[in-house]
Amino acid sequence: MITAHPGLPEFDYIRPDSLKQASQFLADHPGEALPFMGGTDTFVRMRDGVWRGKYLVDVKGLDGTNEMHFDPAEGLTLGAAVNMNRVIQCPEVREHYPLLVEAAQKVASYQLRTRATIVGNLCNASPAGDTTGACIVLGGFLSIHGVNGMRQEPLETFFLGPGKTTLRAGDIVTAIRFPTPPPHCAGHYLKLGRNTQGDLAIVGVTVLGYPDRAAPSGYRFRIALASVAPVPLVPVEAEKILAEKPVSEESIGEAARIAMQSCKPIDDVRGSARYRKLMVKNLTQKSLNEVWEKIRQVT
Amino acid sequence: MYHKIRVSINGSTELLDVPSNMTLLQMLREKLGLTGTKNGCSAGECGACTVILNGEPVNSCMVLAVECHEAKVLTVEGLAKDGHLDRVQQALIENGGVQCGFCTPGVLISMRALLDRSPTPNDDEIREALLGNLCRCTGYLRLIHAVKQAAQDQLLEPS
């Protein structure tokens, strides 16, 4: 039974002055200290007793984490502390990464997005995360500050399981970076929820398509599925079919079927495993068709 | 651990000593007696605790009090000025948008925040702005009508 209990368990709020200080503190208190941004997942986990710890370390705004920067040659750097509303409203993101805007807009509500961050959504590592699909298909990679300095990590290897990532004690994700998007690409995020807006995804399908002369079919599609496996799932076999066979109703149907077969959903309060599997097929097909309509017109 | 903070609430500066684990919601209700802002879910889902923090609406149950040092907060108590109701309050009353009243403070704040950032919102924008405020009673249509009326009133009589 879930009860609304207004109080958070006891902890000490720590606000370091720099990333170096923050990483050191976190590494010195493994298992007892957690970094947080907007807190929209962290506070809920604490209330539910999933996480008990002595220290909550506020890493917002440290060393440039509150900045967004787009460079036409390098791509987009999205600071970890940038809230989702700012991402949605940023003109450069709207122009060059509309899929990211589409995904972020489907998260919760406006007032929650004032606190929520995309990096936080990724670090929370819920397979249902709305922005995880867009970040994966857009080729996002993380800049991580640890006790040994900075490193980069692609999202392909980042997620280990529900709520589990490769982050170690002392690690703070400072930004997510995206390469420049492929020319003439189009994307779509289809989120199935118990209502039209505001709920967690029962199934989420993210598709990015773009012309690619190196592919036998002339096109490449990237697909990411949410809420149907322990981690955000990329159905590589489905992607392969669309790269190798000429894109048609048949190949899209086949890709959707393969995507359905590749997923391993569970029963939960939002939907059954069987329903989710069937929805993956339908929604992947729908999403692929929509993206296909957009990109085939260009070439 | 306690933290001394200075925060502006509805225009008044308050100096407070808050524990680490106190949320902004608790601070408003328990330290300042501003019980207009409600606790519905403690999880950032229902919007009953919505306030405006540094110009943007937030779920105050998802913000720590200590994070509000040097911040500006507007609660439902701060909407009316000199005994005159804010347009959003007037419009909500006139459109029958208040029944049990529990969601009302959060709804008013979301309405106010919407019109501040988008003075002439269309239907989709209104629905998107209010979707984070759950209402068990009204069926939402009256809330939407109220926003449209408030927007119109604001256009006709900017003050």
Interface residues (C-beta under 8 A of the other chain):
Chain A: A4 H5 P6 G7 L8 P9 E10 F11 D12 Y13 G38 G39 T40 F43 V44 R47 L56 D58 N85 Q105 A108 S109 Y110 Q111 L112 T114 R115 Q197 G198
Chain B: M1 H3 P19 S20 N21 M22 T23 L25 Q26 N39 G40 C41 S42 A43 G44 E45 G47 T50 L53 E56 P57 V58 N59 C61 M62 V63 L64 V66 E67 S110 A113 R127 E128 A129 L131 G132 N133
